Amino acid sequence: MLAIPVPYVAALMLSVLLARMALAPDRRDPFRPAMLFTGAAIVLLILVGLRWQTDWLAVRILRPIMAMALPPLAWFAFAGGPVRGLRLLAHGAPVALMVAAVAVRRPIPVPVDALLALSFLGYGAALAWRLRRNADGIEGVRLEDSASVRSAGLVAAAALGLSGLVDLAIALDLGFGEGLAAPMIVAAADSLLTVGAAVASATLDRASPAAEAAGAPDAATAEPRSAADAAGGEPDIPDGGVDDDAIVRALDEVIRNRRLFADTDLTLDRLARRSGVPARRISAAVNRSRGLNISQFLNDYRIAEACRLLDQTDLPVTAVMFDSGFLTKSNFNREFRRVTGMSPTDWRRREQSHADGPGC
């Protein structure tokens, strides 16, 4: 019976996933963080399989380097932000350190597995802290999907942390034992954890609208950019509670006048461009002024529009859902009940029976 090593099976599964991501409609950019992470995971799994089947020098050198590249790629995928300048140098430092460690391994023993463990554990903890601290999730994904992407990011963070523990187990097995368990640990545990993290990144990729929708506002709705924005800086908005209210009022005007709530692909980045306010200032201002995260804040407008359509039109509930800016029925029903205390169908029945009920 033909036996295929676990890493190769996992690599095949991820290859199918990567192909689906690459062939998704209007998603032709091969350098999306989620695709880069998944592609790197495939290469690593192949190297893991080869490492415990062969003694090729190239595999021994490339495997730890590729493994060290995974945590920074996961960070760029789920933490968001531009990949350039000092950030790129800072996150590239662990990879450079691993290259140096592999280069000097023969004459000077270097704890490669310990370095991998520290990187995976550190990035896993940092990513989990960042996602838990930021209730609005990732800036480049649809606001409607921010909760699911945040959960996927936490799964990826857990996978990184557990992979770090696996590397510690390998280091202990090699240091205090005879290393007999190391191949099994690497082949099974790392394969499962890498697949888990990559599947989480695919959730992120599905929730990220195409570049045209997320980054290129049309002429009718485009906001003129200030010199500070064009230079990559931020508008001169001082801190303080009063200015939080001013930011929320400006957001209210932009969202209502331009009907941004009806844009199913609306992201925090896109909202920031429309309003001229940095994304992190929007999140902080809405949270302090209204006690909501930005997704809930936007959904309040969508539910208000849904109530209007249910009251004034005969559109089916599904059509109302799409016209008010929602993509999924589960999210629409959940948010409708959060705002009104009832389901959309019950709301329409209340209107038709002229019964008094809660406002939208």
Secondary structure, 3 states (H helix, E strand, C coil): CCCCCHHHHHHHHHHHHHHHHHCCCCCCCCCCHHHHHHHHHHHHHHHHHHHCCCCCHHHHHHHHHHHHHHHHHHHHHHHCCCCCHHHHHHHHHHHHHHHHHHHCCCCCCCCHHHHHHHHHHHHHHHHHHHHHHCCCCCCCCEHHHHHHHHHHHHHHHHHHHHHHHHHHHHHHHHHHCCCCCHHHHHHHHHHHHHHHHHHHHHHHHHHCCCHHHHHCCCCCCCCCCCHHHHCCCCCCCCCCHHHHHHHHHHHHHHHHHCCHHHCCCCEHHHHHHHHCCCHHHHHHHHHHHHCCCHHHHHHHHHHHHHHHHHHHCCCCHHHHHHHCCCCCHHHHHHHHHHHHCCCHHHHHHHHHCCCCCCCC
